[in-house]
Amino acid sequence: MKKIALISTFCDNQEKLNLLKENITKIKSFDVDVMVISPLKLDDETIELSDYLIYTKENPVLNWPEKSYFQWWGGTFNGQKIKMITTYPDYGFAGLIQIKRMADLSLSMDYDIFYPMIYDININEHVESIFKSHKKNSFFPSMRDGQVWGIGLHLISLDREHLTRFKNLITKESYLIEGDFDAFAWLHRAVKLIPGIIEQEPVEDLIYFLSNVDFFDITKTNKFKCFVHKTNQDKMKLVFYNYGGVKKFKVKTTDFYEEFDKREWDEISLPFINCDSLIVECEDEVFDLTEEINKIGYNEFTKYD
């Protein structure tokens, strides 16, 4: 039987690239061909290791208000309750589209078994046994940092018939049909339509790009933190925190400049619902936050009793 691994990637640093190359080498040692898709240019070594490589500018990451993930934090300061809500992009559909594009190409060739997978899985004895078997309709739970999800996109094993069914289910309309769906939830529904077999033992990935991410602070300084209230429905607000006493902040945009003496969690109300630039100065240090505010989908700050 001819087999091929269909590897989805977004290798934007050397650690990810090294793991991709390591996994390509391991997979090829199992007599399995490799197809890689990437929205980023890959180095010559990765190109030489791969049997097929798709370089594409297509990377349909979804964000607010179309679709996004939510994070929230709540606490109490000086007897007053505080809540911050933020959104961040949903990468699930981008990953599914990569599978669809590789499926379209690989199904035009004479392969029998296909392994859609992500680039950073832990190829242990369990995963090696999957590549060496002839499972033709298997989906696997996903594991990260000891937590297991019932089904995931880390690794799938399909024959031609089931890959065709699977890739035909991947549409933006199906992904957006319910707003609270993510890629795992979409997959739970899709596997019933194929129908597919959910195996018992999970497959683990090794790199999680959202580990240790502060979803709320946009300054990345140890002097203070800053949350921006930006809903595009009411006026923007800045909230500085994680420092003691009072600090002086100078806030500047294209059409606005003002100085503020503020304690932690004091709100600074701005006279607009959005802006195209934001510069904050504190203790003779200047922070250009323009790029960060332009990435904000929906941020909400509330104080309540």
C-alpha positions in Angstrom: 0.0 0.0 0.0 1.2 3.5 -0.8 1.0 5.9 2.0 1.4 9.7 2.4 1.4 12.0 5.4 -0.3 15.4 4.8 1.4 17.8 7.2 -0.2 21.1 8.1 2.3 23.8 9.2 2.8 27.3 10.4 6.5 27.3 11.3 7.3 30.9 12.1 10.4 30.2 14.3 13.3 27.9 14.3 12.0 25.6 17.1 8.9 24.8 15.0 11.0 24.3 11.8 13.4 22.0 13.5 10.6 19.8 14.8 9.0 19.7 11.4 12.2 18.5 9.8 12.7 15.9 12.6 9.2 14.6 12.1 9.5 14.4 8.3 12.6 12.3 8.7 10.9 10.0 11.1 7.8 9.6 8.9 9.9 8.8 5.8 11.8 6.1 7.7 8.4 4.3 8.0 8.2 4.2 4.2 5.6 6.9 4.1 5.8 9.8 1.6 5.4 13.4 2.9 3.4 16.3 1.6 3.8 19.7 3.5 1.7 22.8 3.1 2.8 26.2 4.4 1.7 29.8 4.2 5.3 30.7 5.1 8.5 30.1 3.0 10.4 27.1 4.2 14.1 26.5 4.0 15.9 24.4 1.4 16.5 21.5 3.8 12.7 21.2 4.5 12.0 21.3 0.7 14.5 18.6 0.0 13.2 16.4 2.8 9.6 16.6 1.5 8.2 14.7 -1.4 5.7 17.4 -2.2 5.4 20.9 -0.9 2.5 23.4 -1.3 3.5 27.0 -0.6 0.4 29.2 -0.4 -0.5 32.7 0.6 -3.9 31.3 1.7 -4.3 31.4 5.5 -7.9 32.1 6.4 -7.6 32.9 10.1 -10.9 34.0 11.5 -11.3 36.9 13.9 -14.0 39.0 15.6 -16.8 39.6 14.7 -16.8 36.7 12.2 -15.5 34.1 14.6 -13.0 34.2 17.5 -12.1 32.7 20.9 -12.9 34.4 24.1 -10.8 34.8 27.3 -12.0 36.6 30.5 -10.5 37.5 33.8 -12.2 38.7 37.0 -10.9 40.0 40.3 -11.5 42.5 43.1 -9.5 45.7 43.8 -10.2 48.0 46.7 -13.6 46.3 47.2 -14.7 46.8 43.6 -15.1 43.9 41.2 -13.3 44.0 37.8 -13.8 42.0 34.7 -11.8 41.9 31.4 -13.0 40.1 28.3 -10.9 39.8 25.2 -11.0 37.9 21.9 -8.2 36.2 19.9 -8.2 34.6 16.4 -9.7 31.2 15.6 -7.1 29.2 13.7 -9.2 26.1 13.3 -10.6 26.8 9.8 -7.2 27.7 8.5 -6.0 24.2 9.6 -8.9 22.5 8.0 -8.4 24.3 4.7 -4.8 23.1 4.7 -6.0 19.5 4.9 -8.5 20.2 2.1 -5.9 21.6 -0.2 -3.5 18.7 0.4 -6.3 16.2 0.0 -7.2 17.7 -3.4 -3.7 17.2 -4.7 -2.8 13.8 -3.0 -6.1 12.2 -4.2 -5.1 12.9 -7.8 -2.2 10.5 -7.3 -2.1 6.7 -6.6 -1.9 6.7 -2.8 -4.0 4.2 -0.7 -3.7 5.6 2.9 -3.5 9.3 3.9 -2.4 10.7 7.2 -3.6 14.4 7.7 -1.6 15.6 10.7 0.0 18.7 12.3 3.7 19.2 12.1 4.5 19.0 15.8 3.1 15.7 17.0 5.1 13.5 19.3 6.0 10.5 17.1 6.2 7.9 19.9 5.7 4.1 19.6 1.9 4.6 19.4 2.1 7.0 16.5 4.7 4.9 14.8 2.3 1.9 15.0 -0.4 4.0 13.3 1.9 4.8 10.3 2.9 1.1 10.1 -0.7 -0.2 10.2 -3.4 0.1 7.6 -6.1 1.9 9.5 -8.4 3.5 6.9 -10.9 5.5 8.9 -9.4 6.4 12.3 -9.6 9.6 14.2 -7.7 10.1 17.5 -8.1 12.0 20.7 -5.7 14.9 21.2 -3.5 15.5 24.2 -1.6 18.6 25.4 0.0 19.1 28.8 -1.8 16.0 30.1 -5.2 17.2 29.1 -7.1 15.1 26.6 -9.8 16.2 24.1 -12.1 13.5 22.8 -11.1 14.0 19.1 -8.6 16.2 17.3 -6.7 17.1 14.2 -3.3 16.0 15.5 -3.4 12.8 13.4 -6.0 11.1 11.2 -5.7 7.9 9.1 -8.0 7.6 6.1 -8.3 5.7 2.8 -9.3 7.4 -0.5 -13.0 7.0 0.1 -13.0 8.4 3.6 -10.6 11.3 2.8 -12.8 12.3 -0.1 -15.8 12.4 2.2 -13.9 14.3 4.9 -12.4 17.0 2.6 -15.9 17.6 1.0 -17.3 18.4 4.5 -14.7 21.3 4.9 -16.4 24.5 4.0 -16.5 27.9 5.7 -20.3 27.7 5.9 -20.1 24.4 7.8 -17.5 25.9 10.2 -19.5 29.0 10.9 -22.9 27.3 11.2 -22.8 27.6 15.0 -20.8 30.5 16.5 -19.5 28.5 19.5 -18.0 25.8 17.4 -14.2 25.4 17.2 -12.2 22.9 15.1 -12.6 20.1 17.7 -16.3 20.7 17.9 -16.6 20.8 14.1 -14.7 17.5 13.9 -17.1 15.9 16.4 -19.9 16.6 14.1 -18.0 15.7 10.9 -16.9 12.3 12.1 -20.6 11.3 12.5 -21.2 12.2 8.9 -18.3 10.3 7.4 -18.9 8.1 9.6 -15.6 7.6 11.3 -14.0 5.6 14.1 -12.7 7.4 17.2 -9.8 5.5 18.6 -9.0 5.3 22.3 -5.3 6.3 22.7 -4.6 10.1 22.2 -1.9 11.7 20.0 0.1 14.5 21.6 1.5 17.7 20.1 4.7 19.2 21.5 4.4 23.0 20.8 1.5 25.1 21.9 2.0 28.7 20.7 -0.5 30.1 23.2 1.4 28.8 26.3 2.2 31.5 28.8 0.4 34.2 26.7 -1.0 37.2 28.6 -4.2 37.8 26.7 -5.0 41.1 28.3 -1.8 43.2 28.6 -0.6 44.9 25.4 2.6 46.6 26.7 4.9 43.7 27.4 6.8 45.7 30.0 7.5 44.9 33.6 6.8 48.5 34.7 3.0 48.2 34.3 0.3 46.4 32.3 -2.3 48.0 30.1 -5.7 46.8 29.0 -7.6 48.6 26.2 -11.4 48.7 26.3 -12.3 48.6 22.6 -15.7 47.4 21.5 -16.3 49.6 18.4 -19.6 50.4 20.0 -18.7 52.8 22.8 -15.7 55.0 23.5 -12.3 53.5 24.1 -10.7 53.3 27.6 -7.2 52.6 28.8 -6.7 50.8 32.1 -3.2 50.5 33.6 -2.5 48.0 36.4 0.2 45.8 38.1 2.1 48.6 39.8 1.9 50.4 43.1 1.0 54.0 44.0 0.4 56.6 41.2 2.0 56.9 37.8 1.9 59.6 35.2 0.9 58.5 31.7 1.1 60.6 28.6 -1.4 59.3 26.0 -1.1 60.4 22.3 -3.0 59.5 19.2 -3.2 61.2 15.8 -5.7 63.8 17.1 -5.4 63.6 20.8 -2.8 64.3 23.6 -3.3 64.4 27.4 -1.5 63.6 30.6 -3.0 61.5 33.4 -2.0 60.7 37.0 -3.6 57.3 37.6 -3.7 54.6 40.3 -4.0 50.9 39.3 -7.3 50.1 37.6 -8.3 53.8 37.2 -10.0 54.2 33.8 -8.8 56.7 31.2 -11.7 57.5 28.9 -10.8 58.5 25.4 -13.1 60.7 23.2 -13.4 58.2 20.3 -14.5 54.6 19.7 -11.4 53.7 17.7 -8.0 55.2 16.6 -5.3 54.5 14.1 -2.4 55.0 16.4 -1.7 54.9 20.2 1.5 56.0 21.9 1.9 55.9 25.7 4.8 57.5 27.6 5.6 56.6 31.2 8.7 57.5 33.3 10.5 58.7 30.2 9.9 55.5 28.3 7.8 55.5 25.1 5.5 52.6 24.1 4.1 52.6 20.6 1.0 50.4 21.0 -0.4 51.0 17.5 0.2 47.5 16.2 -1.3 46.0 19.3 -4.5 48.0 19.2 -5.0 47.3 15.5 -5.0 43.6 16.4 -7.8 43.9 19.0 -11.1 42.3 17.9 -13.3 42.9 20.9 -12.1 44.0 24.4 -14.4 44.9 27.2 -13.5 46.3 30.7 -16.2 46.6 33.4 -16.2 47.6 37.1 -19.2 46.7 39.2 -20.2 46.3 42.9 
